[in-house]
Amino acid sequence: MRADLIERSFEIAAERCGDLTPLVYARLFDQQPAMEPLFCLDTHHQVRGEMLSQVIRAMLDFIGERQYAATLIQTEVMNHAGYDVPPAVFRTFFDVVAETVRDLMAEDWTDEVDAAWRELLTALDYYVTHPDQAETARDAAPA
């Protein structure tokens, strides 16, 4: 996975937009309108900002040393189920982040960057759709 391309894409997006939070959540609520009422108490958007920050840190960990990202994703899939957020909707958030970064990068979003993001999203999706840590630990164990 081309971690350098993903890291650079986040840097470019941050240079062009100091706070991705409003853009990410506008897109999320456009694609998943049932999610907006879950944030009704987040009037200052602090929860949204913290969630986005946590997702970006997890993505960077995932493309790097993978110290915690996979477990965090699996745990959060289960936690969000308690808020009636199914895995398919949870998965949307990663896609929304990628789409927002793509839009901010504009002409700097190349086929190579696109391929790196597609690979990352596919890898993350595995942990979204397999939240059982015992199962994924068995899958990752040498035969």
Wavefront OBJ file of the C-alpha trace (Angstrom):
o trace
v 0.000 0.000 0.000
v 1.366 3.415 -0.935
v 1.202 5.060 2.472
v 3.164 8.042 1.194
v 0.424 8.882 -1.314
v -2.316 8.700 1.279
v -0.327 10.754 3.785
v 0.402 13.378 1.134
v -3.247 13.494 0.105
v -4.230 14.271 3.701
v -1.572 16.991 3.784
v -2.851 18.584 0.580
v -6.446 18.425 1.800
v -5.446 20.054 5.095
v -3.556 22.811 3.239
v -6.646 23.559 1.167
v -9.189 23.279 3.955
v -8.187 23.842 7.554
v -11.080 21.800 8.923
v -12.467 18.868 6.967
v -15.229 18.262 9.523
v -18.018 20.339 7.923
v -17.297 18.943 4.463
v -17.117 15.328 5.630
v -20.317 15.497 7.660
v -22.262 17.385 4.986
v -21.372 14.583 2.572
v -22.129 11.885 5.154
v -25.561 13.332 5.941
v -26.276 13.722 2.232
v -25.482 10.033 1.647
v -26.880 8.740 4.944
v -29.599 11.195 6.105
v -30.678 8.879 8.932
v -27.336 9.554 10.631
v -27.848 13.285 11.124
v -30.362 12.964 13.995
v -27.764 10.950 15.936
v -25.763 14.176 16.211
v -28.606 16.379 17.441
v -26.825 17.118 20.748
v -23.543 17.948 19.006
v -24.454 21.607 18.518
v -20.827 22.823 18.481
v -19.654 19.926 16.257
v -17.061 18.812 18.802
v -18.143 15.169 18.642
v -18.007 15.256 14.852
v -14.526 16.770 14.924
v -13.281 14.210 17.438
v -14.762 11.324 15.461
v -13.159 12.545 12.240
v -9.837 13.052 13.986
v -9.996 9.529 15.386
v -10.810 8.105 11.935
v -7.916 9.947 10.278
v -5.497 8.834 13.011
v -6.735 5.247 12.604
v -6.284 5.408 8.832
v -2.740 6.712 9.257
v -1.978 3.984 11.791
v -3.454 1.405 9.418
v -1.149 2.438 6.575
v 1.750 2.638 9.013
v 2.615 0.452 11.956
v -0.919 -0.897 12.539
v -0.579 -0.705 16.275
v -4.282 -0.290 16.963
v -6.344 0.637 13.909
v -7.808 -2.780 13.051
v -8.931 -3.423 16.626
v -10.304 0.106 16.965
v -12.342 -0.294 13.787
v -13.768 -3.608 14.917
v -14.608 -2.206 18.344
v -16.259 0.869 16.889
v -18.354 -1.207 14.482
v -19.742 -3.003 17.532
v -20.150 0.237 19.521
v -21.971 1.946 16.680
v -24.358 -0.995 16.359
v -25.611 0.134 19.764
v -26.599 3.428 18.113
v -28.395 1.528 15.325
v -25.575 2.235 12.869
v -25.196 -0.908 10.751
v -21.771 -1.874 9.375
v -22.783 -0.776 5.859
v -23.397 2.748 7.131
v -20.277 2.670 9.297
v -18.308 1.738 6.171
v -19.656 4.830 4.426
v -17.611 7.080 6.689
v -14.274 5.882 5.289
v -15.566 6.377 1.747
v -16.797 9.867 2.620
v -13.386 10.833 3.972
v -11.743 9.588 0.777
v -14.265 11.417 -1.431
v -13.764 14.649 0.506
v -9.983 14.399 0.221
v -10.354 13.631 -3.504
v -12.495 16.714 -4.061
v -10.048 18.946 -2.203
v -7.078 17.555 -4.116
v -8.829 18.186 -7.436
v -6.215 17.877 -10.221
v -3.657 16.491 -7.754
v -5.777 13.342 -7.346
v -4.007 11.017 -9.785
v -4.705 7.457 -10.843
v -1.896 6.386 -8.537
v -3.447 8.203 -5.556
v -6.828 6.733 -6.445
v -5.358 3.222 -6.499
v -3.729 3.758 -3.085
v -7.011 4.934 -1.587
v -8.982 2.064 -3.174
v -6.509 -0.401 -1.681
v -6.810 1.240 1.745
v -10.608 1.297 1.646
v -10.724 -2.367 0.648
v -8.395 -3.297 3.503
v -10.379 -1.244 6.028
v -13.607 -2.783 4.781
v -12.392 -6.213 5.853
v -12.329 -5.092 9.493
v -15.694 -3.357 9.190
v -17.308 -6.515 7.826
v -15.408 -8.809 10.228
v -15.792 -7.197 13.662
v -15.089 -10.457 15.532
v -11.503 -10.018 16.692
v -11.110 -13.724 17.465
v -12.057 -14.530 13.857
v -9.663 -12.024 12.302
v -6.862 -13.134 14.623
v -7.369 -16.708 13.334
v -7.415 -15.433 9.734
v -4.112 -13.599 10.264
v -2.377 -16.515 12.054
v 0.188 -18.466 10.034
v -1.075 -21.833 8.808
l 1 2 3 4 5 6 7 8 9 10 11 12 13 14 15 16 17 18 19 20 21 22 23 24 25 26 27 28 29 30 31 32 33 34 35 36 37 38 39 40 41 42 43 44 45 46 47 48 49 50 51 52 53 54 55 56 57 58 59 60 61 62 63 64 65 66 67 68 69 70 71 72 73 74 75 76 77 78 79 80 81 82 83 84 85 86 87 88 89 90 91 92 93 94 95 96 97 98 99 100 101 102 103 104 105 106 107 108 109 110 111 112 113 114 115 116 117 118 119 120 121 122 123 124 125 126 127 128 129 130 131 132 133 134 135 136 137 138 139 140 141 142 143
